[in-house]
Amino acid sequence: MNKQKPYYAVIFTSKQNEDIKGYQEMVQKMETLAKQQKGFLSMESARNDIGITISYWESLEAIQSWKQHSEHLLAQQKGKNQWYNWYHVRICKVEREYHFQLT
């Protein structure tokens, strides 16, 4: 995806606890919902011992709007109460990027 620079990255790192009932369903729901939000650009994630999800946004206003979305607020509360031992959120301005691809 070609993103116009600068844009913003929200980096969400987390450590789950043992009680993850309903977690995967909520992840899918939040990903679908985030993609519908004004200013959303893309998302990538990985999970082993620690999970990392990075979502990309056109503006800080778009990020704030997503953070305050009613369904996202419910997911955040469920994460605090049930799914996570801890999480950390970083918001970064992306001014430059480059990549390599073998093929």
C-alpha positions in Angstrom: 0.0 0.0 0.0 1.3 3.4 -0.9 1.0 5.6 2.1 1.4 9.4 1.9 4.1 10.5 4.3 4.0 11.5 7.0 1.6 9.1 8.5 1.3 7.5 12.0 1.9 4.0 13.4 0.2 2.7 16.6 2.4 0.0 18.0 0.5 -2.3 20.5 2.7 -4.8 22.3 1.1 -7.2 24.8 1.5 -10.3 27.0 -1.6 -12.4 27.3 -2.6 -14.3 30.4 -4.1 -17.8 30.4 -7.7 -16.7 30.1 -8.1 -15.9 26.4 -11.6 -17.2 25.8 -13.2 -15.0 23.1 -10.0 -13.3 22.3 -9.5 -14.4 18.7 -13.1 -13.5 17.9 -12.6 -10.0 19.3 -9.3 -9.6 17.4 -11.1 -10.4 14.1 -14.0 -8.1 15.0 -11.7 -5.2 15.8 -9.6 -5.7 12.7 -12.7 -5.6 10.5 -14.0 -2.5 12.4 -10.7 -0.7 12.3 -10.5 -1.2 8.5 -13.8 0.7 8.2 -12.6 3.7 10.1 -11.8 7.0 8.4 -8.0 7.5 8.2 -7.1 3.8 8.6 -4.3 2.7 6.2 -3.3 -0.9 7.1 -2.4 -3.3 9.8 0.2 -6.0 10.6 0.7 -8.3 13.5 2.6 -11.2 15.0 2.3 -13.2 18.2 4.6 -15.6 19.9 5.4 -15.0 23.6 4.7 -11.3 23.1 2.1 -10.0 20.6 2.8 -7.0 18.4 0.2 -5.3 16.3 0.9 -2.2 14.3 -1.8 -0.2 12.7 -1.2 2.7 10.4 -3.3 5.9 10.2 -3.4 9.1 8.2 -3.6 11.4 11.3 -3.5 11.7 15.0 -7.2 12.6 14.9 -8.0 9.3 13.1 -6.1 7.4 15.9 -8.0 9.3 18.6 -11.3 8.6 16.9 -10.5 4.9 16.8 -9.4 4.8 20.4 -12.8 6.3 21.4 -15.0 4.1 19.2 -17.6 2.5 21.5 -16.9 -1.1 20.4 -13.1 -0.6 20.6 -13.6 0.8 24.2 -15.4 -2.4 25.1 -12.6 -4.5 23.7 -10.0 -2.4 25.6 -11.9 -3.0 28.8 -12.1 -6.7 28.2 -8.4 -6.8 27.5 -7.6 -5.1 30.8 -10.1 -7.3 32.8 -9.4 -10.7 31.1 -6.9 -11.2 28.4 -3.7 -9.3 29.1 -1.1 -9.4 31.8 0.2 -6.1 30.4 0.2 -4.1 27.2 2.1 -1.0 25.9 1.0 1.4 23.2 3.3 3.7 21.3 2.2 6.2 18.7 4.9 7.2 16.2 5.1 9.5 13.2 6.5 7.8 10.1 8.4 10.2 8.0 10.4 7.8 5.9 10.3 4.1 4.9 12.0 1.6 2.7 11.8 -2.1 2.0 13.5 -5.1 0.4 11.8 -7.9 -1.4 13.7 -10.8 -2.9 11.4 -11.6 -5.7 
